[in-house]
Amino acid sequence: MSPPRRTIRHMDNRVVFTVCLSGPYRHVRGLLRQNARAWFPWGYRRRQISDKAAPLIMQGAQAELWEVDDVRTPHEAMLLAVVDIDFVSAGGDYVAMTLRGTDREPTATAEMVVRGSETGELVFTTAELERSG
């Protein structure tokens, strides 16, 4: 059974995962085009995750996966998928996950994700984006 989804005002408080267009996860776009509901491995170092996002990364939660053109100086963002977090394993400085694509709609916009990416963190929440706008 999935945990209840948290809502802040009118926006679902989802985790937003970002990935660099030219980084090591760049091939996930092709995978998701072939199979939008594919399972795939994912992960981040703890320092890349905002303090508000960390407790929301749990099995059964939803997240949005966005590709940004440059994680250091982002200008554009493109939605890859809204995903379910199927499995989480945290150890040391790394949080490993298995994600599965869904057909759900995002709650964040590309402009919001670019603003969130400017903080230098790769993982943040949609509630943080709503407050920064």
Residue pairs with C-beta under 8 A, 6 or more apart in sequence:
1 60
2 60
2 61
3 58
3 60
3 61
5 12
5 13
5 61
5 62
6 12
6 13
6 56
7 13
8 127
8 130
9 130
11 107
11 126
11 127
11 130
12 62
12 107
12 126
13 56
13 125
13 126
13 127
14 56
14 61
14 62
14 63
14 64
14 82
14 107
14 108
14 125
14 126
15 53
15 56
15 57
15 61
15 62
15 63
15 64
15 85
15 123
15 124
15 125
15 126
16 53
16 63
16 64
16 66
16 108
16 113
16 116
16 123
16 124
16 125
16 126
16 129
17 42
17 44
17 63
17 64
17 65
17 66
17 83
17 122
17 123
18 66
18 67
18 68
18 71
18 77
18 113
18 116
18 117
18 122
18 123
19 25
19 26
19 28
19 65
19 66
19 67
19 68
19 71
19 80
19 122
20 26
20 67
20 68
20 69
20 70
20 71
21 67
21 68
21 69
21 70
23 71
25 42
26 67
28 40
28 65
28 80
29 67
29 80
31 38
31 40
32 38
32 80
32 81
32 101
35 101
36 81
36 101
36 102
36 103
37 100
37 101
37 102
37 103
38 100
38 101
39 86
39 98
39 99
39 100
40 98
40 99
40 100
41 96
41 97
41 98
41 99
42 65
42 96
42 97
42 98
42 99
43 94
43 95
43 96
43 97
44 94
44 95
44 122
44 123
45 93
45 94
45 95
46 54
46 90
46 93
46 94
46 95
47 93
48 121
48 122
48 123
49 57
49 95
49 121
49 122
49 123
50 119
50 121
50 123
50 124
50 125
50 128
52 124
52 125
52 127
52 128
53 121
53 123
53 124
53 125
53 128
56 125
57 63
57 85
57 88
57 95
57 97
57 123
58 85
58 88
59 85
59 86
59 87
59 88
60 84
60 85
61 84
61 85
62 82
62 83
62 84
62 85
62 102
62 104
63 82
63 83
63 84
63 85
63 99
64 79
64 81
64 82
64 83
64 106
64 107
64 108
64 126
65 79
65 80
65 81
65 82
65 83
65 99
66 77
66 78
66 79
66 80
66 108
66 110
66 113
67 77
67 78
67 79
67 80
68 74
68 76
68 77
68 113
68 114
68 117
69 75
69 76
69 77
71 117
71 122
72 120
74 113
74 114
74 117
74 118
75 114
76 110
76 114
77 110
77 111
77 113
77 114
77 117
78 110
79 106
79 110
81 101
81 102
82 101
82 102
82 103
82 104
82 105
82 106
83 99
83 100
83 101
83 102
84 99
84 100
84 102
85 97
85 98
85 99
86 97
86 98
86 99
86 100
87 97
87 98
88 95
88 96
88 97
89 95
89 96
89 97
90 96
107 126
108 116
108 126
108 129
112 126
112 129
112 130
112 132
112 133
113 129
115 129
115 132
115 133
116 124
116 128
116 129
116 132
